[in-house]
């Protein structure tokens, strides 16, 4: 009989092969999702209690859609893990809010699954066939923020897809605008495309600085910008249309090459759009993640054409829980979904009730 450690190792090996594959059928996705569900049901006690409260068992969960969705705030309330803690594990933590609010924690015994998930999808959706290009990173590095999933994500982008001269332009000393302007000028002169990646609020600071200096650039064709993470109170907020229009005007990068990444600490896989010429843009993910739109209290799918709360089933979440209930409102669109903002009113109350239910079940 396989030990839990052997079962986990076998799952990880099969999961890596699944992510590396060019795609999958619905049946193949379900088979791996159900194997992961069985593993997490057996090894993750809070999750098992929640499933039992929902009446979900190994017998009656027949597809990924039947797996109970754990609300993301549960990551703040308790440890969600299938493997025991180890000195070598990486812990990614949510940014949290002001004051002493609890921060969600996502435990990764090993990062090869997370890393392969990032690299496979990033190569397709952001690099678009280019092997490497010069990159500027507008976010602190992993030494400054060791518990940030975004810091690790951007470090991977730089190491795996950036040229040797790619570097960070946001450090402990602040935003290095002279250095950034110098590299943007060099890109203009050489005709070599350049990629600028970072948090949305960092790009707002860059654009504000360029306006103050009365400067703008026309980066070469093939240059691109990636933004993610919103503003989080760290810059002034801009409407999407103004944000992407300003990026195009000040950097000379067309909106088709201004790409937004939608991700979260509680996931191991990211979603992208294909540019922001049309707003809101359509987000979509790779073959190892599936999504639903639900009513948060019942967990039932909303009717076609209605807004709902996004649920994601991320097979790369092998150690925590595959299926999470977000607090993000979505609407189906051709090729993916539209991200319409955070839950408010009754939907927000439903998300809070889902958290309360999880905590009660896990504590019982």
Secondary structure as GFF3:
##gff-version 3
##sequence-region A 1 364
A	DSSP	alpha_helix	4	20	.	.	.	ID=ss1
A	DSSP	alpha_helix	26	43	.	.	.	ID=ss2
A	DSSP	alpha_helix	45	53	.	.	.	ID=ss3
A	DSSP	three_ten_helix	64	66	.	.	.	ID=ss4
A	DSSP	beta_strand	70	71	.	.	.	ID=ss5
A	DSSP	alpha_helix	74	77	.	.	.	ID=ss6
A	DSSP	beta_strand	90	93	.	.	.	ID=ss7
A	DSSP	beta_strand	105	108	.	.	.	ID=ss8
A	DSSP	alpha_helix	112	122	.	.	.	ID=ss9
A	DSSP	pi_helix	123	127	.	.	.	ID=ss10
A	DSSP	beta_strand	134	138	.	.	.	ID=ss11
A	DSSP	alpha_helix	149	161	.	.	.	ID=ss12
A	DSSP	beta_strand	167	168	.	.	.	ID=ss13
A	DSSP	beta_strand	170	171	.	.	.	ID=ss14
A	DSSP	beta_strand	174	175	.	.	.	ID=ss15
A	DSSP	alpha_helix	177	190	.	.	.	ID=ss16
A	DSSP	beta_strand	194	199	.	.	.	ID=ss17
A	DSSP	alpha_helix	200	213	.	.	.	ID=ss18
A	DSSP	beta_strand	224	228	.	.	.	ID=ss19
A	DSSP	alpha_helix	240	251	.	.	.	ID=ss20
A	DSSP	three_ten_helix	255	257	.	.	.	ID=ss21
A	DSSP	beta_strand	258	262	.	.	.	ID=ss22
A	DSSP	beta_strand	271	272	.	.	.	ID=ss23
A	DSSP	beta_strand	282	283	.	.	.	ID=ss24
A	DSSP	beta_strand	289	294	.	.	.	ID=ss25
A	DSSP	beta_strand	308	314	.	.	.	ID=ss26
A	DSSP	beta_strand	323	333	.	.	.	ID=ss27
A	DSSP	beta_strand	336	342	.	.	.	ID=ss28
A	DSSP	alpha_helix	345	363	.	.	.	ID=ss29
###
